[in-house]
Amino acid sequence: MDPLTLALWAIRLAFLAALYVFLALVVRALLRDIRAASRDPSGALGRLVVIASASVPATGSVFPLDAVTTLGRDLGCGVVLEDPFASSRHAILTFRGRGWYVEDLGSTNGTLVNGVTVAGGLSLGFGDELQIGDIRMRLERGLG
């Protein structure tokens, strides 16, 4: 073999070795993230804390929020509210980009944010109070 062919083979093998090292580093980083997530499952995006309630859920109850969380009397909702003024699917909380939004799902009695009726979608900030029927909840940062 001539020196040029040997050099090309050496370059190919070095490239292949670098590719395998890169893939190993990617897999290592992914495994580290998966292990960290399994150790700390409380890394919720936010949470609702019940600050006033005459029914279930009780005052002081805490609900971790997913990126999309429904609120209402239906057992399929993420936050189940046993209030006679709550609809089966009353409202939905969504996390879009860097902020929370609440949308009333056509409920009979409406949804209030800081005492103001929600018409369509409304942006929420941490510390805002959400009221459905006689249940008042505060949006807080997630633990984690």
DOZADO-618234 format. One record per residue: y, x, z of N, C-alpha, C, O, CB in turn. Coordinates in nm, 4 decimals. Glycine has a CB too. Layout:
<sites>
  n.north   n.east     n.up ca.north  ca.east    ca.up  c.north   c.east     c.up  o.north   o.east     o.up cb.north  cb.east    cb.up
        Y        X        Z        Y        X        Z        Y        X        Z        Y        X        Z        Y        X        Z
...
</sites>
This chain:
<sites>
  n.north   n.east     n.up ca.north  ca.east    ca.up  c.north   c.east     c.up  o.north   o.east     o.up cb.north  cb.east    cb.up
  -0.1182   0.0832   0.0000   0.0000   0.0000   0.0000   0.1245   0.0876   0.0000   0.1299   0.1952   0.0596  -0.0002  -0.0946   0.1207
   0.2217   0.0363  -0.0688   0.3466   0.1125  -0.0747   0.4343   0.0761   0.0466   0.4080  -0.0251   0.1116   0.4227   0.0842  -0.2092
   0.5347   0.1537   0.0777   0.6200   0.1323   0.1963   0.6965  -0.0016   0.1921   0.7214  -0.0609   0.2971   0.7202   0.2475   0.2090
   0.7336  -0.0491   0.0736   0.8073  -0.1749   0.0625   0.7195  -0.2926   0.1066   0.7672  -0.3814   0.1773   0.8566  -0.1959  -0.0825
   0.5955  -0.2946   0.0672   0.5038  -0.4021   0.1056   0.4806  -0.4003   0.2561   0.4777  -0.5054   0.3200   0.3695  -0.3888   0.0306
   0.4643  -0.2817   0.3125   0.4471  -0.2706   0.4572   0.5713  -0.3207   0.5312   0.5596  -0.3879   0.6336   0.4172  -0.1249   0.4965
   0.6879  -0.2889   0.4805   0.8127  -0.3336   0.5440   0.8240  -0.4866   0.5391   0.8641  -0.5490   0.6374   0.9353  -0.2686   0.4745
   0.7885  -0.5471   0.4243   0.7938  -0.6926   0.4129   0.6969  -0.7595   0.5100   0.7311  -0.8603   0.5718   0.7624  -0.7356   0.2698
   0.5774  -0.7048   0.5237   0.4818  -0.7601   0.6188   0.5325  -0.7460   0.7620   0.5159  -0.8377   0.8425   0.3461  -0.6912   0.6039
   0.5928  -0.6348   0.7941   0.6480  -0.6141   0.9283   0.7594  -0.7160   0.9570   0.7669  -0.7694   1.0677   0.7023  -0.4694   0.9428
   0.8450  -0.7428   0.8590   0.9530  -0.8407   0.8749   0.8943  -0.9799   0.8937   0.9409  -1.0562   0.9783   1.0485  -0.8383   0.7527
   0.7918  -1.0135   0.8148   0.7279  -1.1449   0.8283   0.6668  -1.1632   0.9672   0.6831  -1.2684   1.0290   0.6197  -1.1627   0.7208
   0.5975  -1.0622   1.0155   0.5355  -1.0707   1.1479   0.6406  -1.0793   1.2585   0.6225  -1.1526   1.3557   0.4445  -0.9498   1.1716
   0.7509  -1.0044   1.2441   0.8583  -1.0107   1.3439   0.9221  -1.1502   1.3453   0.9515  -1.2047   1.4517   0.9659  -0.9027   1.3148
   0.9430  -1.2074   1.2258   0.9990  -1.3429   1.2175   0.9057  -1.4438   1.2826   0.9502  -1.5320   1.3561   1.0248  -1.3820   1.0710
   0.7765  -1.4309   1.2556   0.6782  -1.5213   1.3137   0.6751  -1.5082   1.4665   0.6659  -1.6088   1.5369   0.5392  -1.4933   1.2549
   0.6824  -1.3884   1.5167   0.6845  -1.3666   1.6616   0.8107  -1.4275   1.7229   0.8042  -1.4901   1.8287   0.6767  -1.2154   1.6940
   0.9248  -1.4097   1.6570   1.0496  -1.4681   1.7076   1.0425  -1.6197   1.7088   1.0932  -1.6834   1.8011   1.1687  -1.4223   1.6231
   0.9805  -1.6781   1.6080   0.9652  -1.8229   1.6011   0.8796  -1.8743   1.7164   0.9131  -1.9757   1.7776   0.9034  -1.8638   1.4671
   0.7703  -1.8058   1.7466   0.6850  -1.8460   1.8571   0.7559  -1.8301   1.9917   0.7378  -1.9132   2.0808   0.5565  -1.7648   1.8557
   0.8342  -1.7276   2.0074   0.9102  -1.7095   2.1317   1.0112  -1.8233   2.1480   1.0264  -1.8783   2.2570   0.9830  -1.5716   2.1325
   1.0797  -1.8582   2.0394   1.1756  -1.9687   2.0438   1.1070  -2.0991   2.0822   1.1571  -2.1709   2.1686   1.2459  -1.9843   1.9085
   0.9940  -2.1316   2.0206   0.9211  -2.2540   2.0539   0.8745  -2.2538   2.1990   0.8785  -2.3577   2.2649   0.8015  -2.2710   1.9611
   0.8308  -2.1404   2.2490   0.7884  -2.1309   2.3890   0.9061  -2.1575   2.4829   0.8886  -2.2232   2.5855   0.7274  -1.9919   2.4179
   1.0244  -2.1083   2.4503   1.1424  -2.1331   2.5328   1.1820  -2.2810   2.5306   1.2233  -2.3353   2.6331   1.2593  -2.0468   2.4849
   1.1700  -2.3454   2.4165   1.2014  -2.4881   2.4062   1.1040  -2.5692   2.4910   1.1462  -2.6583   2.5647   1.1964  -2.5349   2.2586
   0.9750  -2.5399   2.4819   0.8750  -2.6120   2.5602   0.8991  -2.5895   2.7089   0.8865  -2.6833   2.7877   0.7325  -2.5674   2.5213
   0.9331  -2.4691   2.7485   0.9608  -2.4381   2.8891   1.0804  -2.5187   2.9404   1.0770  -2.5720   3.0513   0.9872  -2.2872   2.9066
   1.1858  -2.5273   2.8594   1.3031  -2.6047   2.9002   1.2704  -2.7528   2.9121   1.3161  -2.8183   3.0058   1.4172  -2.5846   2.8009
   1.1925  -2.8067   2.8195   1.1535  -2.9472   2.8257   1.0687  -2.9758   2.9494   1.0902  -3.0763   3.0172   1.0768  -2.9864   2.6995
   0.9741  -2.8895   2.9789   0.8906  -2.9081   3.0974   0.9732  -2.9018   3.2254   0.9470  -2.9771   3.3192   0.7804  -2.8028   3.1015
   1.0717  -2.8140   3.2306   1.1586  -2.8032   3.3473   1.2379  -2.9331   3.3665   1.2516  -2.9809   3.4791   1.2547  -2.6827   3.3324
   1.2898  -2.9900   3.2581   1.3638  -3.1156   3.2671   1.2745  -3.2311   3.3109   1.3158  -3.3148   3.3912   1.4281  -3.1481   3.1333
   1.1525  -3.2360   3.2584   1.0597  -3.3433   3.2955   1.0229  -3.3320   3.4431   1.0176  -3.4329   3.5134   0.9321  -3.3384   3.2076
   0.9979  -3.2118   3.4900   0.9640  -3.1929   3.6318   1.0813  -3.2296   3.7219   1.0616  -3.2906   3.8270   0.9216  -3.0477   3.6580
   1.2027  -3.1933   3.6823   1.3210  -3.2276   3.7621   1.3408  -3.3787   3.7669   1.3772  -3.4328   3.8713   1.4467  -3.1595   3.7049
   1.3177  -3.4467   3.6564   1.3335  -3.5919   3.6536   1.2277  -3.6607   3.7390   1.2561  -3.7627   3.8019   1.3263  -3.6434   3.5099
   1.1070  -3.6070   3.7423   1.0020  -3.6690   3.8226   1.0233  -3.6437   3.9708   0.9806  -3.7247   4.0531   0.8653  -3.6173   3.7803
   1.0881  -3.5333   4.0074   1.1170  -3.5053   4.1481   1.2295  -3.5941   4.1998   1.2294  -3.6320   4.3169   1.1538  -3.3579   4.1667
   1.3268  -3.6282   4.1129   1.4432  -3.7055   4.1543   1.4558  -3.8310   4.0690   1.5362  -3.8344   3.9758   1.5713  -3.6207   4.1446
   1.3764  -3.9353   4.1000   1.3831  -4.0563   4.0191   1.5078  -4.1398   4.0462   1.5311  -4.2388   3.9769   1.2611  -4.1397   4.0430
   1.5892  -4.1019   4.1461   1.7064  -4.1813   4.1815   1.8282  -4.1453   4.0978   1.9401  -4.1806   4.1350   1.7383  -4.1636   4.3279
   1.8101  -4.0773   3.9881   1.9234  -4.0384   3.9052   1.9766  -4.1551   3.8239   1.9951  -4.1434   3.7027   1.8841  -3.9251   3.8130
   2.0013  -4.2673   3.8897   2.0505  -4.3869   3.8220   2.1929  -4.3652   3.7731   2.2675  -4.2844   3.8284   2.0441  -4.5087   3.9154
   2.2286  -4.4374   3.6701   2.3632  -4.4279   3.6135   2.4662  -4.4915   3.7053   2.5832  -4.4532   3.7040   2.3681  -4.4942   3.4762
   2.4245  -4.5852   3.7823   2.5121  -4.6552   3.8747   2.4286  -4.7468   3.9620   2.3065  -4.7541   3.9482   2.6205  -4.7349   3.7991
   2.4968  -4.8170   4.0525   2.4268  -4.9106   4.1379   2.5202  -5.0232   4.1778   2.6420  -5.0062   4.1835   2.3708  -4.8401   4.2617
   2.4612  -5.1381   4.2051   2.5357  -5.2525   4.2552   2.5033  -5.2683   4.4025   2.3865  -5.2705   4.4412   2.5019  -5.3822   4.1755
   2.6076  -5.2795   4.4853   2.5907  -5.3013   4.6279   2.6437  -5.4405   4.6597   2.7588  -5.4715   4.6293   2.6641  -5.1912   4.7122
   2.5610  -5.5238   4.7202   2.6010  -5.6597   4.7558   2.6931  -5.6508   4.8775   2.6538  -5.6002   4.9826   2.4757  -5.7508   4.7853
   2.8160  -5.7005   4.8620   2.9123  -5.6930   4.9732   2.9347  -5.8281   5.0398   2.9868  -5.8340   5.1512   3.0453  -5.6385   4.9236
   2.8963  -5.9363   4.9734   2.9056  -6.0688   5.0348   2.8047  -6.1604   4.9669   2.8004  -6.1700   4.8443   3.0506  -6.1269   5.0236
   2.7231  -6.2279   5.0489   2.6225  -6.3179   4.9933   2.5816  -6.4196   5.0978   2.5607  -6.3863   5.2145   2.4997  -6.2395   4.9433
   2.5704  -6.5450   5.0540   2.5227  -6.6503   5.1431   2.3745  -6.6777   5.1186   2.3144  -6.7601   5.1876   2.6052  -6.7791   5.1237
   2.3151  -6.6091   5.0206   2.1747  -6.6326   4.9865   2.1081  -6.4981   4.9575   2.1508  -6.3941   5.0077   2.1617  -6.7291   4.8636
   2.0035  -6.5021   4.8760   1.9324  -6.3804   4.8367   1.9969  -6.3284   4.7093   2.0178  -6.4077   4.6175   1.7786  -6.4069   4.8159
   2.0288  -6.2041   4.6981   2.0012  -6.0905   4.7861   2.0965  -6.0867   4.9056   2.2084  -6.1376   4.8995   2.0111  -5.9598   4.7078
   2.0499  -6.0260   5.0129   2.1280  -6.0195   5.1358   2.2414  -5.9186   5.1226   2.2352  -5.8260   5.0417   2.0384  -5.9832   5.2544
   2.3436  -5.9379   5.2027   2.4554  -5.8444   5.2073   2.4023  -5.7056   5.2427   2.3224  -5.6909   5.3352   2.5631  -5.8908   5.3100
   2.4465  -5.6048   5.1694   2.4015  -5.4671   5.1902   2.2900  -5.4247   5.0970   2.2550  -5.3067   5.0932   2.3563  -5.4497   5.3309
   2.2328  -5.5183   5.0212   2.1274  -5.4830   4.9258   2.1846  -5.3926   4.8169   2.3002  -5.4067   4.7772   2.0644  -5.6105   4.8631
   2.1021  -5.3001   4.7696   2.1449  -5.2049   4.6673   2.0501  -5.2150   4.5487   1.9282  -5.2167   4.5653   2.1485  -5.0592   4.7234
   2.1080  -5.2217   4.4270   2.0298  -5.2308   4.3044   2.0656  -5.1149   4.2125   2.1782  -5.1089   4.1632   2.0537  -5.3661   4.2336
   1.9715  -5.0214   4.1878   1.9987  -4.9169   4.0884   2.0046  -4.9794   3.9493   1.9288  -5.0714   3.9186   1.8900  -4.8053   4.0936
   2.0943  -4.9293   3.8660   2.1162  -4.9882   3.7340   2.0582  -4.9020   3.6237   2.0668  -4.7793   3.6273   2.2642  -5.0095   3.7098
   1.9986  -4.9685   3.5251   1.9558  -4.9032   3.4024   2.0726  -4.9082   3.3047   2.1778  -4.9636   3.3365   1.8276  -4.9714   3.3423
   2.0550  -4.8513   3.1877   2.1609  -4.8537   3.0872   2.1937  -4.9958   3.0437   2.3075  -5.0249   3.0070   2.1208  -4.7705   2.9664
   2.0949  -5.0842   3.0474   2.1154  -5.2264   3.0194   2.0483  -5.3035   3.1322   1.9269  -5.2946   3.1504   2.0572  -5.2680   2.8777
   2.1278  -5.3799   3.2086   2.0752  -5.4544   3.3222   2.1258  -5.5980   3.3155   2.2461  -5.6221   3.3060   2.1161  -5.3877   3.4562
   2.0331  -5.6926   3.3206   2.0719  -5.8334   3.3211   2.0766  -5.8846   3.4644   2.0034  -5.8375   3.5515   1.9739  -5.9180   3.2363
   2.1644  -5.9819   3.4870   2.1802  -6.0432   3.6175   2.1628  -6.1934   3.6029   2.2157  -6.2532   3.5092   2.3181  -6.0088   3.6793
   2.0888  -6.2552   3.6950   2.0698  -6.3992   3.6903   1.9549  -6.4444   3.7780   1.8963  -6.3649   3.8515   2.0463  -6.4438   3.5488
   1.9229  -6.5740   3.7695   1.8161  -6.6316   3.8514   1.6769  -6.6051   3.7954   1.5791  -6.6117   3.8698   1.8368  -6.7799   3.8650
   1.6655  -6.5754   3.6668   1.5354  -6.5529   3.6034   1.4677  -6.4297   3.6635   1.5327  -6.3279   3.6871   1.5514  -6.5361   3.4503
   1.3372  -6.4396   3.6880   1.2638  -6.3273   3.7473   1.2539  -6.2073   3.6538   1.2199  -6.0975   3.6979   1.1248  -6.3719   3.7865
   1.2832  -6.2266   3.5256   1.2823  -6.1158   3.4304   1.4107  -6.0355   3.4303   1.4190  -5.9340   3.3611   1.2568  -6.1675   3.2931
   1.5096  -6.0770   3.5046   1.6376  -6.0047   3.5111   1.6221  -5.8797   3.5972   1.5382  -5.8743   3.6871   1.7501  -6.0960   3.5682
   1.7037  -5.7804   3.5682   1.7024  -5.6577   3.6474   1.7534  -5.6802   3.7886   1.7048  -5.6176   3.8829   1.7855  -5.5513   3.5798
   1.8507  -5.7688   3.8040   1.9036  -5.8068   3.9356   1.8876  -5.9582   3.9473   1.9564  -6.0344   3.8794   2.0556  -5.7625   3.9537
   1.7963  -6.0005   4.0341   1.7677  -6.1431   4.0512   1.8594  -6.1985   4.1603   1.8620  -6.1485   4.2727   1.6166  -6.1669   4.0874
   1.9351  -6.3036   4.1242   2.0298  -6.3670   4.2152   1.9851  -6.5102   4.2425   1.9824  -6.5931   4.1516   2.1737  -6.3643   4.1564
   1.9505  -6.5390   4.3666   1.9082  -6.6747   4.4027   2.0282  -6.7517   4.4541   2.0379  -6.7829   4.5728   1.7948  -6.6723   4.5093
   2.1185  -6.7816   4.3641   2.2397  -6.8549   4.3968   2.2441  -6.9793   4.3087   2.2181  -6.9692   4.1889   2.3674  -6.7662   4.3769
   2.2762  -7.0963   4.3640   2.2771  -7.2182   4.2818   2.3817  -7.2158   4.1701   2.3702  -7.2919   4.0740   2.3016  -7.3382   4.3698
   2.4821  -7.1309   4.1807   2.5864  -7.1233   4.0783   2.5577  -7.0179   3.9723   2.6365  -7.0015   3.8792   2.7194  -7.0945   4.1428
   2.4467  -6.9464   3.9845   2.4090  -6.8441   3.8862   2.3180  -6.9069   3.7806   2.2303  -6.9872   3.8126   2.3379  -6.7232   3.9555
   2.3397  -6.8697   3.6563   2.2526  -6.9154   3.5477   2.1266  -6.8307   3.5452   2.1189  -6.7276   3.6120   2.3255  -6.9088   3.4107
   2.0274  -6.8746   3.4675   1.9028  -6.7974   3.4620   1.9277  -6.6584   3.4039   1.8749  -6.5601   3.4559   1.7969  -6.8717   3.3781
   2.0060  -6.6484   3.2989   2.0520  -6.5189   3.2461   2.2044  -6.5286   3.2440   2.2635  -6.5755   3.1468   1.9911  -6.4865   3.0997
   2.2659  -6.4841   3.3512   2.4080  -6.5079   3.3746   2.4980  -6.4049   3.3067   2.5912  -6.4411   3.2349   2.4354  -6.5085   3.5224
   2.4700  -6.2770   3.3296   2.5566  -6.1701   3.2768   2.4717  -6.0481   3.2462   2.3562  -6.0379   3.2875   2.6703  -6.1337   3.3779
   2.5325  -5.9553   3.1723   2.4636  -5.8299   3.1393   2.5587  -5.7137   3.1624   2.6756  -5.7186   3.1241   2.4124  -5.8304   2.9919
   2.5070  -5.6095   3.2254   2.5815  -5.4849   3.2457   2.5241  -5.3808   3.1503   2.4025  -5.3622   3.1441   2.5734  -5.4357   3.3957
   2.6109  -5.3134   3.0763   2.5647  -5.2085   2.9847   2.6451  -5.0824   3.0081   2.7648  -5.0868   3.0365   2.5766  -5.2538   2.8370
   2.5768  -4.9701   2.9954   2.6415  -4.8397   3.0056   2.6534  -4.7857   2.8647   2.5530  -4.7546   2.8005   2.5615  -4.7410   3.0988
   2.7769  -4.7746   2.8162   2.8017  -4.7273   2.6795   2.8915  -4.6057   2.6855   3.0029  -4.6108   2.7377   2.8657  -4.8385   2.5915
   2.8415  -4.4968   2.6314   2.9215  -4.3740   2.6321   2.9364  -4.3214   2.7727   2.8429  -4.2636   2.8281   3.0593  -4.3980   2.5704
   3.0529  -4.3409   2.8309   3.0785  -4.2923   2.9668   3.1223  -4.4027   3.0614   3.1677  -4.3742   3.1722   3.1837  -4.1844   2.9639
   3.1094  -4.5291   3.0199   3.1590  -4.6356   3.1046   3.0687  -4.7574   3.1071   2.9812  -4.7752   3.0224   3.2945  -4.6755   3.0601
   3.0933  -4.8399   3.2068   3.0191  -4.9637   3.2257   3.0963  -5.0799   3.1663   3.2193  -5.0826   3.1703   2.9909  -4.9883   3.3743
   3.0230  -5.1765   3.1109   3.0808  -5.2981   3.0559   3.0011  -5.4164   3.1064   2.8789  -5.4086   3.1194   3.0829  -5.2946   2.9010
   3.0705  -5.5275   3.1354   3.0053  -5.6507   3.1767   3.0369  -5.7564   3.0714   3.1471  -5.7623   3.0168   3.0522  -5.6959   3.3200
   2.9361  -5.8398   3.0450   2.9535  -5.9486   2.9498   2.8874  -6.0731   3.0071   2.7713  -6.0699   3.0478   2.8937  -5.9122   2.8104
   2.9617  -6.1819   3.0098   2.9071  -6.3095   3.0531   2.8210  -6.3643   2.9396   2.8629  -6.3630   2.8238   3.0208  -6.4102   3.0925
   2.7020  -6.4120   2.9718   2.6091  -6.4597   2.8696   2.6177  -6.6111   2.8495   2.5161  -6.6777   2.8296   2.4669  -6.4209   2.9068
   2.7379  -6.6640   2.8547   2.7562  -6.8073   2.8329   2.7187  -6.8906   2.9531   2.6718  -7.0035   2.9381   2.6759  -6.8518   2.7155
   2.7385  -6.8373   3.0716   2.7022  -6.9107   3.1930   2.7960  -7.0295   3.2142   2.9071  -7.0322   3.1613   2.7059  -6.8173   3.3157
   2.7508  -7.1262   3.2910   2.8299  -7.2462   3.3189   2.9483  -7.2156   3.4103   3.0589  -7.2646   3.3875   2.7419  -7.3539   3.3821
   2.9251  -7.1348   3.5133   3.0276  -7.1103   3.6148   3.1065  -6.9817   3.5949   3.1999  -6.9557   3.6707   2.9642  -7.1074   3.7487
   3.0725  -6.9014   3.4968   3.1489  -6.7811   3.4670   3.1178  -6.6632   3.5575   3.0479  -6.6755   3.6580   3.2930  -6.8114   3.4755
   3.1717  -6.5492   3.5187   3.1566  -6.4239   3.5915   3.2961  -6.3717   3.6218   3.3839  -6.3749   3.5356   3.0725  -6.3190   3.5100
   3.3167  -6.3240   3.7434   3.4480  -6.2733   3.7833   3.4401  -6.1233   3.8079   3.3425  -6.0737   3.8642   3.4992  -6.3463   3.9098
   3.5432  -6.0516   3.7654   3.5587  -5.9096   3.7969   3.6930  -5.8948   3.8655   3.7974  -5.9214   3.8059   3.5489  -5.8183   3.6679
   3.6903  -5.8520   3.9919   3.8111  -5.8385   4.0731   3.8910  -5.9681   4.0740   4.0140  -5.9650   4.0715   3.8980  -5.7235   4.0213
   3.8221  -6.0823   4.0777   3.8862  -6.2124   4.0852   3.9308  -6.2709   3.9527   3.9857  -6.3811   3.9501   4.0015  -6.2032   4.1731
   3.9086  -6.2000   3.8418   3.9507  -6.2457   3.7092   3.8267  -6.2844   3.6293   3.7277  -6.2113   3.6272   4.0330  -6.1354   3.6346
   3.8331  -6.4003   3.5635   3.7203  -6.4485   3.4838   3.6998  -6.3599   3.3613   3.7953  -6.3247   3.2920   3.7430  -6.5948   3.4408
   3.5745  -6.3245   3.3355   3.5389  -6.2406   3.2204   3.5317  -6.3285   3.0964   3.4592  -6.4280   3.0931   3.4030  -6.1663   3.2438
   3.6071  -6.2907   2.9958   3.6011  -6.3587   2.8656   3.5526  -6.2558   2.7648   3.6257  -6.1625   2.7316   3.7420  -6.4197   2.8232
   3.4305  -6.2716   2.7160   3.3729  -6.1700   2.6273   3.3253  -6.0520   2.7091   3.2670  -6.0701   2.8160   3.4754  -6.1240   2.5213
   3.3491  -5.9316   2.6605   3.3103  -5.8114   2.7319   3.4293  -5.7508   2.8038   3.5428  -5.7630   2.7577   3.2490  -5.7101   2.6365
   3.4041  -5.6852   2.9169   3.5109  -5.6247   2.9961   3.4637  -5.4909   3.0503   3.3507  -5.4787   3.0977   3.5545  -5.7182   3.1117
   3.5491  -5.3922   3.0433   3.5186  -5.2597   3.0959   3.5235  -5.2627   3.2486   3.6098  -5.3275   3.3078   3.6175  -5.1542   3.0400
   3.4299  -5.1921   3.3111   3.4240  -5.1834   3.4567   3.4449  -5.0398   3.5017   3.4079  -4.9460   3.4312   3.2899  -5.2368   3.5091
   3.5028  -5.0233   3.6164   3.5152  -4.8920   3.6787   3.4419  -4.8926   3.8110   3.4165  -4.9988   3.8678   3.6633  -4.8532   3.6986
   3.4075  -4.7746   3.8607   3.3402  -4.7670   3.9902   3.4361  -4.8195   4.0968   3.5535  -4.7827   4.1002   3.2946  -4.6200   4.0225
   3.3846  -4.9051   4.1829   3.4659  -4.9694   4.2855   3.5061  -5.1111   4.2499   3.5523  -5.1851   4.3368   3.5884  -4.8885   4.3109
   3.4898  -5.1513   4.1238   3.5220  -5.2880   4.0834   3.4221  -5.3851   4.1454   3.3050  -5.3526   4.1650   3.5221  -5.3014   3.9292
   3.4718  -5.5058   4.1758   3.3871  -5.6090   4.2345   3.3493  -5.7120   4.1299   3.4343  -5.7632   4.0571   3.4577  -5.6765   4.3524
   3.2217  -5.7412   4.1237   3.1643  -5.8381   4.0304   3.1184  -5.9572   4.1126   3.0471  -5.9403   4.2115   3.0452  -5.7762   3.9471
   3.1591  -6.0796   4.0725   3.1201  -6.1984   4.1464   3.0505  -6.2970   4.0547   3.1013  -6.3341   3.9489   3.2415  -6.2633   4.2123
   2.9326  -6.3381   4.0986   2.8538  -6.4405   4.0300   2.8194  -6.5448   4.1355   2.7453  -6.5169   4.2298   2.7230  -6.3801   3.9612
   2.8736  -6.6651   4.1189   2.8539  -6.7683   4.2199   2.9181  -6.7247   4.3501   3.0349  -6.6861   4.3528   2.7042  -6.7978   4.2404
   2.8408  -6.7309   4.4588   2.8915  -6.6891   4.5895   2.8525  -6.5454   4.6238   2.8713  -6.5016   4.7373   2.8403  -6.7829   4.6972
   2.7992  -6.4730   4.5283   2.7536  -6.3355   4.5531   2.8554  -6.2379   4.4950   2.8864  -6.2420   4.3760   2.6121  -6.3108   4.4911
   2.9071  -6.1498   4.5815   3.0011  -6.0452   4.5373   2.9309  -5.9104   4.5476   2.8674  -5.8788   4.6482   3.1334  -6.0463   4.6234
   2.9439  -5.8316   4.4408   2.8814  -5.6999   4.4349   2.9848  -5.5973   4.3917   3.0791  -5.6296   4.3195   2.7603  -5.6998   4.3380
   2.9669  -5.4738   4.4361   3.0572  -5.3647   4.3996   2.9793  -5.2636   4.3158   2.8670  -5.2273   4.3506   3.1190  -5.2967   4.5268
   3.0387  -5.2182   4.2054   2.9784  -5.1155   4.1219   3.0096  -4.9800   4.1817   3.1259  -4.9466   4.2048   3.0291  -5.1247   3.9759
   2.9056  -4.9017   4.2069   2.9218  -4.7677   4.2641   2.8462  -4.6666   4.1802   2.7585  -4.7010   4.1010   2.8728  -4.7635   4.4105
   2.8824  -4.5417   4.1999   2.8122  -4.4318   4.1314   2.6683  -4.4263   4.1805   2.6393  -4.4582   4.2958   2.8837  -4.2949   4.1558
   2.5778  -4.3849   4.0905   2.4384  -4.3701   4.1288   2.4200  -4.2502   4.2189   2.4988  -4.1557   4.2138   2.3500  -4.3576   4.0061
   2.3188  -4.2529   4.2996   2.2871  -4.1387   4.3856   2.2108  -4.0372   4.3022   2.1149  -4.0729   4.2337   2.2040  -4.1824   4.5116
   2.2513  -3.9143   4.3070   2.1768  -3.8131   4.2331   2.2588  -3.7263   4.1491   2.2061  -3.6373   4.0824   2.0779  -3.8742   4.1506
</sites>
